[in-house]
Amino acid sequence: MKIVVLDGYTENPGDLSWEGLEKFGELKVYDRTSYVDAPIIAERIGDADIVVINKTPITKATIDACPNMKAIAVLATGYNVVDYNYAKEKGIPVLNVPTYGTQIVGQYAVGLLMEICSHYGHHDQTVKEGKWAHNTDWCYWDYPMIELYGKTAGIIGLGRIGQATAKILNAMDMKVIAYDAYPSESGKQLAEYVDLDTLFAQSDVIFLHCPLFPETEGIINKENIAKMKDGVIIINNSRGQLVVEEDLKDALNSGKVYAAGLDVVSTEPIKEDNPLLQAKNCIITPHISWAAQAARQRIMDITVDNIQAFVDGKPVNVVNK
């Protein structure tokens, strides 16, 4: 059996091992492959039986060009880079990693909020530049300090990651409300379910933890921002396409939205003309919520398990059944 990994570097920049995949047969690992639909993708797949990807797109054209392809394993939860419906037509299961970074992504979301509230990085930098040593007063702050106690956090998408975030927010004595298309008993223990307009109207902070579907794409837009409190904070480390970026930029620059903490944008890597680069009070990090070594090791382990189950004829974590 031949396995090819098309973009392995972000999963394993050298601190993990591919030996779990080597046991299945001939393994070829590429650190990077084009993130656009290009002939090189099919060329590198060649006659491989199993294709392992993270963000390299697998389109209908690529599937047709690689008739020996038998399975596609995604080193992530999201699988929108794969034409999974066409893969289903061709009898090719698409295998994902449904949960691996629940805790770290929830932690990161709250970390973005904490940075907005206290600007740790900024104040650390000013101290090292000498501002404190030469300050008239015994302390200073360059941004308003925000206390979260008693404020309302609204979570859009109360699945595993949303619930992990809710647990932290509850520990901080925030009121937590949530909108989810599929309320759960575990969610009810952590948040009050409300409709979307109520969440927009009542939340001091809004967290996006929902998947990217047609009904959630662009959910943060000028119409919905108008329903929010003045000075709301928005946190998104789910998918960049959940936000209409021009609308969020305008809301940040007008002050309607006080600040945003983002770990994702609509096109990644970010383009130099992304409107959010011109927005006030907007923290942007390079899609690293998931990247703790422990979480990446879980991705590796689950991917190996996914391929083993496929080889055994009992595939699991199939997103296109």
Backbone bond lengths (Angstrom), bond angles and torsions (degrees), N, CA, C in turn:
res aa  C-N    CA-C-N  psi(-1)  N-CA   C-N-CA  omega(-1)  CA-C   N-CA-C  phi
1 M - - - 1.468 - - 1.528 109.42 -
2 K 1.327 115.83 138.65 1.454 121.39 178.70 1.534 109.76 -109.80
3 I 1.329 114.51 133.66 1.458 121.40 177.80 1.520 108.23 -125.44
4 V 1.334 116.02 135.99 1.454 120.50 175.80 1.526 108.91 -125.19
5 V 1.329 115.55 132.72 1.461 122.63 173.43 1.522 106.79 -104.58
6 L 1.321 116.85 120.13 1.466 120.20 -171.55 1.519 114.44 -87.95
7 D 1.325 118.09 -30.30 1.474 119.88 -179.16 1.528 108.86 -145.11
8 G 1.323 114.71 74.23 1.452 120.16 -171.49 1.513 115.83 -87.47
9 Y 1.333 118.52 -10.85 1.465 119.26 -169.82 1.523 113.54 -65.16
10 T 1.336 117.82 -43.35 1.464 118.33 -177.43 1.526 111.17 -66.44
11 E 1.322 117.57 -33.01 1.464 120.59 175.64 1.528 110.66 -72.15
12 N 1.323 116.17 -42.11 1.454 120.10 -174.74 1.532 110.23 -139.01
13 P 1.339 117.12 86.13 1.463 119.99 178.15 1.522 112.97 -78.54
14 G 1.324 116.53 7.81 1.453 120.09 177.57 1.510 114.31 130.11
15 D 1.339 117.08 -6.32 1.461 119.75 -177.60 1.528 113.05 -100.97
16 L 1.334 117.31 4.41 1.463 122.16 175.46 1.532 108.23 -124.23
17 S 1.318 116.22 -176.51 1.467 120.75 179.70 1.520 109.76 -129.35
18 W 1.340 114.85 145.06 1.465 121.47 175.63 1.534 112.00 -93.02
19 E 1.312 117.78 7.37 1.459 119.65 -172.13 1.532 112.74 -61.50
20 G 1.329 117.21 -26.89 1.457 119.49 177.89 1.511 112.77 -62.03
21 L 1.346 117.23 -32.10 1.458 121.28 177.83 1.526 112.12 -83.46
22 E 1.314 116.21 -26.69 1.467 119.74 -177.54 1.518 112.55 -64.18
23 K 1.321 116.51 -24.99 1.467 119.04 -177.18 1.531 112.54 -68.43
24 F 1.336 116.55 -16.92 1.465 119.09 -178.06 1.526 112.84 -84.35
25 G 1.321 117.37 -12.65 1.455 119.38 -179.52 1.507 111.70 144.25
26 E 1.312 116.39 -147.11 1.465 121.96 -177.86 1.520 110.23 -73.32
27 L 1.325 116.35 124.53 1.463 121.73 -177.05 1.521 110.44 -120.08
28 K 1.343 115.75 131.03 1.455 122.11 173.79 1.524 107.99 -123.78
29 V 1.335 116.02 125.16 1.461 120.45 -178.09 1.525 109.61 -116.41
30 Y 1.317 116.22 123.51 1.458 122.83 171.32 1.524 108.21 -103.71
31 D 1.309 117.08 134.41 1.461 119.80 176.93 1.519 111.22 -65.57
32 R 1.332 115.85 -40.79 1.463 120.29 -174.96 1.523 109.77 -145.61
33 T 1.318 115.57 144.71 1.454 122.70 171.87 1.520 106.78 -139.27
34 S 1.299 117.52 156.29 1.465 122.40 -176.42 1.530 112.13 -50.11
35 Y 1.339 115.00 137.50 1.461 120.23 176.61 1.525 111.98 -91.16
36 V 1.309 116.97 8.47 1.465 121.05 172.01 1.521 107.40 -114.28
37 D 1.320 115.43 158.23 1.463 119.63 -179.05 1.529 108.49 -68.99
38 A 1.319 115.36 101.25 1.459 120.29 -174.68 1.524 109.90 -130.56
39 P 1.333 117.06 155.04 1.471 120.15 -179.42 1.522 113.60 -57.02
40 I 1.350 117.06 -27.50 1.455 119.15 -177.23 1.520 111.98 -62.14
41 I 1.345 117.07 -27.80 1.461 119.78 -179.73 1.528 109.81 -62.94
42 A 1.330 116.26 -51.25 1.469 119.85 178.55 1.524 111.52 -64.11
43 E 1.328 116.15 -36.60 1.461 119.82 179.45 1.521 110.97 -61.32
44 R 1.315 116.13 -42.76 1.459 119.66 -178.27 1.537 111.84 -73.23
45 I 1.307 116.75 -31.73 1.465 119.02 176.60 1.519 109.67 -68.20
46 G 1.309 116.45 -45.39 1.458 120.86 178.38 1.517 111.84 54.61
47 D 1.332 116.38 -124.94 1.461 120.44 -178.83 1.526 112.29 -102.26
48 A 1.328 116.79 24.60 1.463 120.57 179.87 1.527 110.73 -62.82
49 D 1.311 115.43 144.84 1.468 121.60 177.32 1.522 111.21 -81.62
50 I 1.335 116.59 -40.08 1.460 121.52 -176.33 1.520 108.65 -125.80
51 V 1.323 115.84 130.70 1.455 122.82 179.49 1.525 107.89 -109.57
52 V 1.316 116.17 127.70 1.461 122.44 179.42 1.527 107.93 -113.31
53 I 1.327 115.86 125.76 1.466 120.53 -176.44 1.520 110.14 -136.13
54 N 1.325 114.11 166.72 1.450 120.80 166.58 1.524 108.47 -118.53
55 K 1.334 116.51 -67.86 1.470 120.42 -179.20 1.524 113.26 -120.50
56 T 1.318 118.36 -0.50 1.460 119.89 176.85 1.525 109.58 -68.36
57 P 1.335 118.99 126.89 1.467 120.19 -175.79 1.526 112.45 -73.09
58 I 1.311 115.04 140.16 1.467 121.47 173.50 1.526 106.69 -118.35
59 T 1.326 115.97 102.65 1.454 122.60 -174.24 1.524 111.00 -98.39
60 K 1.323 114.66 175.02 1.458 120.98 175.59 1.529 110.43 -56.44
61 A 1.335 115.93 -43.77 1.464 119.87 -178.82 1.520 111.36 -62.07
62 T 1.316 116.60 -41.41 1.466 120.14 179.24 1.520 110.68 -66.61
63 I 1.323 117.01 -42.26 1.465 120.37 178.57 1.527 110.59 -60.33
64 D 1.335 115.84 -43.95 1.470 119.46 179.68 1.517 112.00 -65.31
65 A 1.333 116.40 -30.81 1.465 120.41 -177.78 1.529 112.67 -80.42
66 C 1.322 116.34 -8.61 1.478 120.87 -175.99 1.531 109.38 -127.75
67 P 1.336 117.68 73.40 1.470 121.49 -173.13 1.523 114.74 -65.99
68 N 1.332 117.62 -13.55 1.468 119.15 179.97 1.532 112.42 -87.93
69 M 1.331 116.57 -5.70 1.463 120.82 -177.81 1.535 110.16 -63.55
70 K 1.315 115.88 127.31 1.460 120.62 -176.98 1.535 113.16 -116.31
71 A 1.326 117.36 -21.66 1.458 120.99 178.73 1.518 109.15 -158.86
72 I 1.340 115.21 151.55 1.461 122.20 176.48 1.521 107.01 -123.06
73 A 1.324 116.67 120.45 1.457 121.76 178.57 1.527 108.92 -107.42
74 V 1.328 116.14 125.64 1.461 121.30 -177.90 1.526 108.72 -102.75
75 L 1.321 115.62 127.57 1.470 121.65 179.66 1.521 110.29 -82.84
76 A 1.322 116.16 50.39 1.464 121.41 -175.23 1.518 108.27 -171.37
77 T 1.325 114.91 174.29 1.469 120.49 173.75 1.522 110.10 -83.82
78 G 1.338 116.77 -46.54 1.457 120.57 -179.71 1.518 111.84 -71.60
79 Y 1.324 115.78 142.84 1.464 120.66 -176.30 1.521 111.91 -135.89
80 N 1.331 116.65 22.76 1.464 120.25 -176.47 1.530 112.40 -71.51
81 V 1.344 118.04 -10.68 1.465 119.89 176.84 1.526 111.75 -78.50
82 V 1.316 116.94 -7.29 1.469 121.67 -179.99 1.523 109.47 -105.51
83 D 1.317 117.48 137.34 1.464 121.25 170.57 1.529 106.43 -77.98
84 Y 1.330 114.43 77.75 1.469 119.93 -170.87 1.524 112.01 -71.39
85 N 1.314 117.67 -26.05 1.465 118.89 177.50 1.530 110.79 -69.55
86 Y 1.332 115.62 -42.38 1.464 117.99 177.67 1.530 110.32 -68.58
87 A 1.326 116.45 -37.59 1.466 119.58 176.30 1.530 110.11 -58.66
88 K 1.317 116.24 -39.47 1.469 119.74 177.49 1.529 110.56 -61.81
89 E 1.336 116.51 -43.85 1.468 120.04 178.14 1.527 111.45 -57.56
90 K 1.325 115.90 -33.97 1.466 120.67 -178.09 1.527 112.32 -89.28
91 G 1.338 115.57 3.28 1.461 119.08 178.89 1.509 114.34 75.53
92 I 1.328 116.93 25.14 1.463 121.80 -178.04 1.526 108.72 -106.51
93 P 1.314 118.46 111.08 1.462 119.41 177.90 1.526 111.42 -71.87
94 V 1.322 115.49 141.84 1.454 122.12 174.10 1.526 106.81 -106.54
95 L 1.321 116.16 121.15 1.461 122.36 -173.97 1.529 109.02 -109.24
96 N 1.325 117.34 129.14 1.464 119.23 179.26 1.525 110.42 -120.59
97 V 1.312 115.66 -179.60 1.457 122.92 177.89 1.523 106.39 -113.53
98 P 1.332 117.21 94.45 1.462 119.58 -169.33 1.515 114.79 -67.51
99 T 1.309 117.66 -28.08 1.467 119.19 178.66 1.518 109.71 -149.76
100 Y 1.296 115.61 126.09 1.466 121.16 178.72 1.514 111.84 -152.13
101 G 1.337 117.03 -28.24 1.458 120.73 -173.70 1.512 112.71 -123.93
102 T 1.305 116.31 27.68 1.471 120.11 -175.68 1.523 111.73 -51.20
103 Q 1.308 116.50 -52.05 1.462 119.95 -173.94 1.530 111.61 -71.95
104 I 1.328 117.17 -42.81 1.460 119.24 -176.32 1.527 111.22 -69.27
105 V 1.334 118.12 -34.87 1.467 119.48 179.54 1.526 109.98 -71.13
106 G 1.340 117.29 -39.04 1.462 119.87 174.28 1.521 111.23 -62.81
107 Q 1.324 116.14 -43.41 1.465 121.39 177.72 1.522 110.56 -59.20
108 Y 1.330 116.17 -44.16 1.459 120.38 -177.22 1.531 111.04 -65.66
109 A 1.328 116.44 -39.84 1.465 120.14 179.30 1.524 110.52 -59.18
110 V 1.331 116.20 -46.41 1.464 119.48 179.25 1.526 109.99 -68.37
111 G 1.342 117.58 -32.81 1.462 120.51 176.43 1.520 112.37 -61.57
112 L 1.329 116.36 -40.65 1.469 119.44 175.84 1.526 110.76 -60.23
113 L 1.333 116.01 -42.23 1.466 120.03 178.65 1.529 110.80 -63.47
114 M 1.327 117.34 -43.18 1.455 120.31 -178.75 1.533 111.51 -64.14
115 E 1.321 116.74 -37.34 1.466 119.76 177.15 1.531 110.61 -63.63
116 I 1.314 116.73 -39.74 1.465 120.64 177.90 1.525 110.72 -64.22
117 C 1.312 115.65 -39.34 1.469 119.52 -175.31 1.526 112.98 -74.25
118 S 1.332 117.82 -28.72 1.464 120.05 -173.85 1.524 114.95 -128.25
119 H 1.326 118.35 -13.39 1.470 122.45 177.17 1.529 111.71 52.01
120 Y 1.322 115.13 54.54 1.461 120.84 -178.81 1.529 111.81 -57.65
121 G 1.332 115.72 -48.53 1.460 120.04 -175.85 1.521 111.86 -61.03
122 H 1.320 116.28 -43.36 1.460 120.27 -179.75 1.519 110.76 -62.15
123 H 1.320 117.15 -48.70 1.457 119.54 -175.28 1.527 111.64 -69.41
124 D 1.339 117.33 -34.19 1.459 120.39 173.09 1.528 110.31 -58.55
125 Q 1.329 115.76 -44.82 1.460 119.86 -178.87 1.529 111.38 -64.26
126 T 1.340 117.39 -40.98 1.472 118.93 -179.00 1.524 111.86 -67.04
127 V 1.333 116.74 -34.61 1.466 119.51 176.72 1.526 109.79 -63.00
128 K 1.343 116.50 -45.28 1.461 120.41 -177.51 1.527 111.77 -70.68
129 E 1.333 116.37 -19.68 1.465 120.29 175.72 1.526 111.79 -85.15
130 G 1.362 117.98 -4.38 1.456 121.99 174.95 1.504 115.71 101.54
131 K 1.340 118.16 2.33 1.463 118.82 -175.31 1.527 111.91 -64.11
132 W 1.333 117.87 -39.36 1.466 119.72 -178.58 1.532 110.71 -71.19
133 A 1.295 115.54 -41.53 1.468 119.48 -178.91 1.530 112.02 -61.07
134 H 1.317 116.40 -27.31 1.464 120.44 -178.24 1.524 112.28 -112.28
135 N 1.331 116.72 22.14 1.463 120.55 -176.23 1.526 111.03 -87.86
136 T 1.306 116.60 141.93 1.462 121.22 179.43 1.519 111.07 -67.08
137 D 1.327 117.29 -39.90 1.458 121.91 -177.96 1.527 109.96 -97.33
138 W 1.327 115.68 168.31 1.461 119.26 -176.39 1.521 112.63 -78.51
139 C 1.328 117.54 -11.10 1.464 120.52 174.27 1.521 108.75 -154.23
140 Y 1.309 116.30 168.30 1.470 121.92 177.43 1.517 108.24 -158.45
141 W 1.311 116.21 159.46 1.463 121.44 171.19 1.520 108.08 -144.47
142 D 1.316 114.87 137.94 1.460 120.84 -174.58 1.529 112.55 -96.18
143 Y 1.315 117.11 -8.87 1.464 122.69 177.38 1.526 108.32 -133.40
144 P 1.318 117.64 156.17 1.467 118.39 174.06 1.525 110.69 -60.31
145 M 1.338 116.91 136.56 1.461 121.82 174.49 1.531 107.94 -86.28
146 I 1.317 116.96 128.66 1.470 121.79 -175.32 1.517 109.61 -110.21
147 E 1.322 116.43 123.12 1.464 121.66 173.76 1.531 108.75 -92.36
148 L 1.315 116.43 129.69 1.463 121.19 -176.09 1.525 113.17 -90.75
149 Y 1.311 117.45 -15.19 1.457 121.33 -179.80 1.532 110.81 -52.25
150 G 1.327 115.96 127.04 1.460 120.97 175.88 1.517 115.35 81.70
151 K 1.324 117.59 -7.33 1.464 119.27 179.15 1.526 110.12 -81.48
152 T 1.324 115.80 165.41 1.458 121.70 -176.07 1.522 110.57 -103.18
153 A 1.324 114.93 125.87 1.459 121.60 175.61 1.520 108.77 -106.67
154 G 1.315 116.90 129.05 1.460 121.87 176.89 1.512 109.84 -108.77
155 I 1.315 117.02 127.40 1.460 121.60 -179.04 1.524 109.16 -112.29
156 I 1.314 116.96 120.55 1.460 121.86 175.62 1.525 107.16 -95.16
157 G 1.313 115.87 105.42 1.457 121.56 -176.41 1.518 110.55 103.72
158 L 1.330 117.07 91.08 1.467 121.01 -175.51 1.527 110.30 -104.02
159 G 1.338 115.07 52.07 1.449 120.18 172.74 1.516 110.03 -85.00
160 R 1.326 116.85 -150.41 1.465 120.13 -175.85 1.529 111.73 -59.05
161 I 1.343 116.24 -49.13 1.459 118.96 -176.90 1.518 110.54 -70.69
162 G 1.319 116.89 -41.42 1.461 119.57 176.95 1.520 111.84 -58.41
163 Q 1.311 116.94 -38.90 1.468 120.28 179.09 1.524 111.17 -70.96
164 A 1.331 117.34 -36.06 1.471 119.53 176.26 1.525 110.14 -62.12
165 T 1.331 116.29 -41.50 1.461 120.35 177.03 1.519 110.64 -65.08
166 A 1.330 116.78 -42.47 1.462 121.00 -178.85 1.525 111.76 -60.15
167 K 1.320 117.60 -38.40 1.470 120.60 179.00 1.521 111.05 -60.61
168 I 1.326 117.08 -41.37 1.462 120.39 179.13 1.522 110.01 -67.29
169 L 1.314 117.12 -42.99 1.462 121.12 -178.41 1.524 111.19 -65.90
170 N 1.328 116.79 -37.75 1.466 119.82 175.96 1.527 110.38 -62.15
171 A 1.326 116.90 -39.72 1.465 120.46 178.95 1.523 111.73 -65.43
172 M 1.335 116.40 -21.99 1.461 121.05 178.85 1.532 111.66 -91.54
173 D 1.346 115.90 8.09 1.472 121.90 179.41 1.522 112.86 61.34
174 M 1.324 115.75 36.02 1.449 120.33 169.66 1.528 108.96 -91.97
175 K 1.314 116.54 152.94 1.459 120.57 170.66 1.525 107.13 -82.48
176 V 1.315 117.44 130.31 1.458 120.68 -176.29 1.526 109.86 -116.19
177 I 1.316 115.77 123.39 1.450 122.32 173.43 1.531 107.68 -119.85
178 A 1.308 116.55 161.04 1.471 118.42 -174.79 1.516 110.79 -151.82
179 Y 1.318 113.48 151.31 1.465 121.40 169.59 1.520 107.97 -120.85
180 D 1.322 115.48 131.71 1.461 120.78 176.04 1.521 107.91 -152.36
181 A 1.314 115.93 139.48 1.463 120.11 179.75 1.523 111.59 -65.32
182 Y 1.338 116.83 -21.19 1.460 120.62 -177.22 1.525 109.58 -132.38
183 P 1.336 118.05 80.87 1.464 120.81 179.50 1.533 111.18 -57.65
184 S 1.318 115.61 146.86 1.458 120.95 -178.95 1.523 110.11 -128.02
185 E 1.320 115.45 160.86 1.456 120.14 178.10 1.526 110.19 -66.01
186 S 1.330 117.55 -39.77 1.465 119.52 178.61 1.523 110.65 -64.80
187 G 1.342 116.57 -35.82 1.455 119.71 177.30 1.510 112.46 -65.29
188 K 1.321 116.58 -36.92 1.469 121.12 -179.47 1.517 112.19 -64.13
189 Q 1.328 116.74 -23.79 1.456 120.20 178.53 1.532 112.10 -76.39
190 L 1.336 116.04 -15.18 1.460 120.33 -173.14 1.522 114.09 -115.64
191 A 1.315 117.71 -20.38 1.459 120.66 -174.42 1.518 109.97 -154.56
192 E 1.315 114.84 160.43 1.467 121.31 173.28 1.528 107.92 -93.88
193 Y 1.315 116.15 121.45 1.460 119.45 177.65 1.526 109.91 -73.97
194 V 1.329 115.54 134.16 1.462 122.09 177.78 1.519 108.21 -137.25
195 D 1.330 116.48 168.70 1.464 118.62 173.87 1.524 109.30 -77.59
196 L 1.310 115.68 166.73 1.458 120.68 -171.87 1.523 112.16 -63.88
197 D 1.319 117.97 -42.17 1.464 119.61 -179.41 1.521 111.55 -64.60
198 T 1.319 117.02 -36.35 1.462 120.26 176.62 1.519 110.60 -64.64
199 L 1.319 115.83 -41.14 1.465 119.05 178.19 1.522 110.59 -61.71
200 F 1.319 116.81 -45.09 1.461 119.52 179.08 1.526 110.90 -60.32
201 A 1.319 116.79 -40.51 1.460 121.02 -174.05 1.526 113.16 -74.28
202 Q 1.316 117.47 -31.14 1.465 120.40 -171.26 1.524 114.77 -100.50
203 S 1.314 118.42 -17.91 1.462 120.73 -169.92 1.530 112.71 -80.87
204 D 1.321 115.10 135.78 1.461 121.32 168.81 1.533 110.09 -85.43
205 V 1.319 115.23 -30.01 1.458 122.25 177.39 1.519 107.56 -133.14
206 I 1.333 117.27 136.50 1.466 121.43 177.74 1.530 108.30 -120.18
207 F 1.340 115.17 125.94 1.459 122.36 176.28 1.526 109.06 -106.22
208 L 1.316 115.86 133.87 1.459 120.82 174.79 1.524 108.88 -100.55
209 H 1.320 115.86 113.02 1.459 121.56 177.84 1.527 111.27 -130.21
210 C 1.322 115.95 26.76 1.465 120.19 -177.44 1.525 110.45 -99.35
211 P 1.327 117.71 155.46 1.470 120.35 175.12 1.522 110.73 -69.31
212 L 1.312 115.61 165.21 1.462 121.13 175.06 1.517 108.83 -90.07
213 F 1.317 115.45 107.39 1.449 123.30 174.67 1.533 107.70 -127.08
214 P 1.326 118.36 166.74 1.476 118.73 177.71 1.527 113.16 -53.44
215 E 1.325 116.64 -35.77 1.471 119.56 -177.66 1.526 113.28 -78.28
216 T 1.337 118.18 -14.76 1.463 119.94 178.21 1.526 112.56 -106.64
217 E 1.318 117.92 -13.79 1.463 120.04 179.78 1.529 109.67 -60.34
218 G 1.324 115.85 128.40 1.462 120.62 179.75 1.513 114.34 69.12
219 I 1.311 117.67 26.55 1.467 120.60 -176.98 1.530 111.44 -66.44
220 I 1.329 115.98 -26.18 1.466 119.80 172.51 1.523 106.88 -95.74
221 N 1.327 114.81 97.60 1.462 122.49 -177.52 1.521 108.85 -136.43
222 K 1.319 116.21 174.88 1.466 118.93 -173.24 1.517 112.50 -62.22
223 E 1.336 117.70 -33.56 1.469 119.75 178.81 1.514 111.09 -66.17
224 N 1.327 117.00 -45.00 1.459 119.31 -179.47 1.530 112.30 -75.34
225 I 1.322 117.31 -33.11 1.466 119.68 175.43 1.524 110.22 -61.04
226 A 1.333 117.30 -36.50 1.471 120.73 179.15 1.527 111.86 -62.09
227 K 1.323 117.58 -24.44 1.468 121.68 179.09 1.521 112.82 -81.43
228 M 1.332 116.97 -11.11 1.463 121.25 -174.33 1.517 111.67 -85.21
229 K 1.329 115.02 163.47 1.457 121.45 173.30 1.520 110.20 -63.15
230 D 1.317 116.27 147.26 1.456 119.46 169.94 1.528 108.00 -64.28
231 G 1.331 116.36 134.21 1.452 120.01 178.55 1.513 114.94 83.83
232 V 1.316 117.31 15.46 1.464 121.05 177.95 1.525 110.71 -64.03
233 I 1.325 116.38 153.23 1.462 122.96 174.58 1.524 107.98 -111.50
234 I 1.321 117.45 136.07 1.467 122.06 -178.85 1.519 109.46 -119.20
235 I 1.337 115.66 130.41 1.457 122.51 179.16 1.527 108.48 -119.98
236 N 1.320 116.21 127.38 1.473 119.98 178.51 1.521 110.43 -137.29
237 N 1.324 116.14 109.17 1.469 120.00 168.00 1.522 109.27 -128.63
238 S 1.347 113.44 39.43 1.462 120.74 177.12 1.522 109.74 -105.75
239 R 1.333 117.46 -81.11 1.464 122.39 178.03 1.523 108.66 -140.95
240 G 1.320 115.93 136.49 1.456 120.41 -176.89 1.510 113.57 -64.07
241 Q 1.336 116.94 -30.75 1.459 120.64 -176.27 1.527 112.95 -72.66
242 L 1.314 117.55 -3.34 1.463 120.17 173.58 1.526 111.37 -70.67
243 V 1.323 116.05 -15.49 1.463 122.11 -174.31 1.524 110.45 -115.21
244 V 1.328 116.02 133.25 1.467 120.46 167.21 1.526 105.91 -83.07
245 E 1.306 116.52 103.03 1.458 120.88 -165.44 1.528 113.35 -65.63
246 E 1.305 117.82 -36.21 1.462 120.02 177.90 1.526 110.30 -63.53
247 D 1.335 116.62 -39.94 1.465 120.64 179.45 1.523 111.25 -66.66
248 L 1.329 117.09 -40.44 1.459 119.32 178.64 1.524 111.01 -67.87
249 K 1.320 117.16 -39.49 1.464 119.93 176.56 1.519 110.74 -57.48
250 D 1.327 116.81 -47.40 1.468 120.52 -179.21 1.527 110.56 -61.39
251 A 1.325 116.51 -40.51 1.468 120.32 -178.51 1.527 111.10 -68.96
252 L 1.315 117.75 -36.12 1.463 120.81 176.62 1.522 110.93 -68.37
253 N 1.299 116.68 -43.48 1.467 119.93 -177.32 1.519 112.36 -71.10
254 S 1.335 116.91 -25.54 1.469 120.08 177.17 1.523 112.09 -85.31
255 G 1.335 117.13 -16.64 1.458 121.24 -177.15 1.508 114.11 92.08
256 K 1.328 118.25 -5.29 1.469 120.34 176.41 1.525 109.73 -56.81
257 V 1.326 116.06 -46.13 1.460 121.72 170.99 1.524 106.79 -99.76
258 Y 1.331 117.17 122.25 1.466 119.87 -177.10 1.515 111.53 -66.75
259 A 1.327 115.95 -45.52 1.466 119.16 -176.83 1.523 109.13 -159.74
260 A 1.331 114.59 160.71 1.463 121.36 174.88 1.519 108.68 -134.95
261 G 1.315 114.91 141.63 1.455 121.55 173.34 1.513 108.17 -118.75
262 L 1.318 117.41 114.81 1.457 121.92 -171.12 1.527 110.63 -126.22
263 D 1.308 116.15 133.63 1.456 121.19 172.62 1.525 110.78 -113.07
264 V 1.326 116.27 4.30 1.460 121.91 -178.22 1.521 108.71 -143.03
265 V 1.333 115.88 150.58 1.465 121.71 173.46 1.521 108.14 -136.88
266 S 1.313 115.94 174.38 1.467 120.44 -171.18 1.519 113.06 -65.96
267 T 1.335 117.30 -37.45 1.458 122.14 177.65 1.519 108.24 -126.10
268 E 1.322 115.80 126.54 1.469 120.61 -176.79 1.517 110.65 -124.14
269 P 1.340 118.34 135.05 1.466 127.24 -3.01 1.538 111.86 -57.75
270 I 1.313 115.81 156.88 1.456 120.75 -177.27 1.525 110.06 -60.95
271 K 1.322 115.78 142.98 1.465 120.48 175.99 1.526 109.52 -86.02
272 E 1.330 115.13 149.85 1.460 119.72 -176.90 1.518 112.73 -64.38
273 D 1.344 117.33 -19.83 1.463 119.81 179.96 1.532 112.07 -100.20
274 N 1.329 117.72 14.47 1.462 119.26 177.80 1.526 109.46 -59.92
275 P 1.325 118.41 126.56 1.467 120.37 -175.38 1.519 114.13 -60.07
276 L 1.327 117.60 -25.90 1.464 119.66 -177.88 1.523 112.30 -69.20
277 L 1.321 117.38 -18.30 1.461 119.99 174.86 1.525 111.50 -69.44
278 Q 1.326 116.71 -13.67 1.465 122.17 177.88 1.517 111.81 -107.04
279 A 1.324 117.58 16.31 1.459 121.56 -177.04 1.524 111.13 -99.77
280 K 1.316 116.23 145.49 1.456 121.54 175.27 1.527 110.20 -77.70
281 N 1.330 115.28 150.77 1.466 121.70 173.04 1.521 112.41 51.48
282 C 1.307 115.50 45.34 1.468 120.36 -178.67 1.528 108.97 -124.55
283 I 1.323 115.63 111.79 1.459 121.31 176.16 1.523 108.15 -91.06
284 I 1.315 116.94 128.59 1.470 121.82 178.56 1.525 108.55 -128.09
285 T 1.307 116.19 123.58 1.467 120.99 174.81 1.528 108.35 -117.31
286 P 1.349 118.18 158.74 1.470 121.48 -166.86 1.534 115.26 -87.25
287 H 1.330 116.63 58.51 1.474 123.34 173.79 1.535 110.60 52.87
288 I 1.338 114.82 60.06 1.464 119.93 -176.00 1.521 112.98 -121.73
289 S 1.325 118.38 10.78 1.469 119.99 179.24 1.516 112.15 -54.63
290 W 1.309 116.54 -33.28 1.458 123.67 -171.37 1.520 113.98 -89.10
291 A 1.352 118.19 -6.56 1.452 121.36 -156.34 1.528 115.82 -89.48
292 A 1.320 119.47 6.61 1.462 119.47 175.48 1.535 109.50 -58.80
293 Q 1.314 116.88 144.22 1.461 120.41 -176.73 1.529 111.63 -57.18
294 A 1.318 116.81 -40.03 1.465 119.66 -178.93 1.525 111.03 -61.24
295 A 1.330 116.61 -39.71 1.464 120.05 179.63 1.527 110.59 -69.73
296 R 1.330 116.75 -40.52 1.465 118.95 179.51 1.528 111.50 -66.90
297 Q 1.324 116.78 -32.53 1.466 119.05 175.97 1.526 110.66 -65.32
298 R 1.333 116.34 -37.51 1.466 119.07 176.95 1.526 110.76 -64.26
299 I 1.345 116.76 -38.84 1.460 119.76 176.14 1.524 109.88 -58.43
300 M 1.313 116.25 -47.64 1.459 120.79 -179.39 1.528 110.81 -59.74
301 D 1.325 116.26 -47.91 1.462 120.64 -176.88 1.529 111.62 -63.32
302 I 1.335 116.63 -42.98 1.465 119.88 -178.09 1.527 110.55 -70.22
303 T 1.340 117.17 -35.93 1.461 120.10 176.99 1.523 110.70 -63.10
304 V 1.315 116.95 -42.91 1.467 120.19 176.36 1.530 109.91 -60.36
305 D 1.326 116.78 -43.83 1.464 120.49 178.40 1.526 111.25 -63.12
306 N 1.341 116.56 -39.88 1.470 120.43 178.53 1.528 111.04 -60.35
307 I 1.332 116.05 -44.68 1.466 119.43 -178.65 1.525 110.67 -69.69
308 Q 1.330 117.06 -37.76 1.463 119.55 177.52 1.530 110.61 -61.75
309 A 1.327 116.68 -42.73 1.461 120.25 179.09 1.522 110.99 -64.13
310 F 1.344 116.55 -38.53 1.463 120.06 177.31 1.526 110.61 -64.14
311 V 1.320 116.76 -45.59 1.464 121.02 179.07 1.525 110.67 -60.73
312 D 1.333 116.26 -35.19 1.468 121.01 -179.95 1.526 112.94 -77.83
313 G 1.342 116.20 -2.97 1.459 119.69 179.34 1.514 114.30 81.70
314 K 1.336 116.83 13.54 1.462 121.38 179.92 1.532 108.87 -130.63
315 P 1.346 117.44 64.84 1.457 120.06 -172.94 1.531 112.92 -62.22
316 V 1.316 115.46 143.32 1.473 122.50 177.86 1.514 108.82 -123.50
317 N 1.337 115.59 166.59 1.448 122.40 179.30 1.529 112.12 53.67
318 V 1.324 114.94 40.56 1.470 121.44 179.21 1.534 108.21 -88.21
319 V 1.310 117.27 121.45 1.459 120.22 -175.68 1.526 112.35 -91.41
320 N 1.326 117.52 -8.94 1.474 120.40 -177.98 1.512 110.67 -127.09
321 K 1.321 116.19 49.29 1.466 120.39 -179.63 1.527 110.27 -60.17
